[in-house]
Amino acid sequence: DKAVPVIEFSTAGMVFVGTYKERRHIMQKIIFIPLDERPCNLQYPAYIGAISGLDITFPPRALLGNFKQAANVDGLWTWIQEQAAEATQLVLSLDMFLYGGIVPSRLHHLSTDVCHTRLNRLRALRQNFPHLRIHAYSLITRAPARNGAGEEPDYYEEYGYRIYRYGVIRDRAAVGVATPEELAEWEQIKAEVPAEAMRDFLTRREQNFANNLALIDLVKE
């Protein structure tokens, strides 16, 4: 092994300074749980890992989802535990870990109890594999400013833009800067968008937000 100094940026968001020999010793194995199954989130990290000479392990494709079909979250949890003993790093998409992918994070109807069970798996992972360094990330659920149900619930095809405007105006009203015209638009939106659709949209985001707060608490532990 050549003792050639290197400064390296890895797919795990880490910076390593040392020699190639030291790098292979420190980063023995990286578990990578992608945001979803698309090439930009699955294949590109594999390419970068290969170029960098890193040992990156990805879940079997059969465990991952397919667009609106959620991944096998319980299967992923079992697979992570099987890999963790020999790994030093875990790069973890929490949208995949909790909901089965980025698109399912916008569609799920998971209960609070199910979310808590999945969140507690992170605590168990830390307790059972204290050597494993976890690099987790989570997205804030979006609200597209357009109609279209391609990656959203079906009702977004007709009511998407109005639901987006509902959120904008509600936020402006909360801080006291909504105009009379916006408040009138807000009332019109509430009359036009079916209550069930609005409830579904808001409840899911409240759940996802609560999960993100719980994840912050886990970091403090």
Secondary structure, 3 states (H helix, E strand, C coil): CCCCEEEEECCCCCEEEEEHHHHHHHCCCEEEECCCCCHHHHHHHHHHHHHHCCCEECCCHHHCCECCECCCHHHHHHHHHHHHCCCCEEEEEHHHHHHCCCCHHHCCCCCHHHHHHHHHHHHHHHHHCCCCEEEEECCCCCCCCCCCCCCCCCCHHHHHHHHHHHHHHHHHHHCCCCCHHHHHHHHHHHHHCCHHHHHHHHHHHHHHHHHHHHHHHHHHC
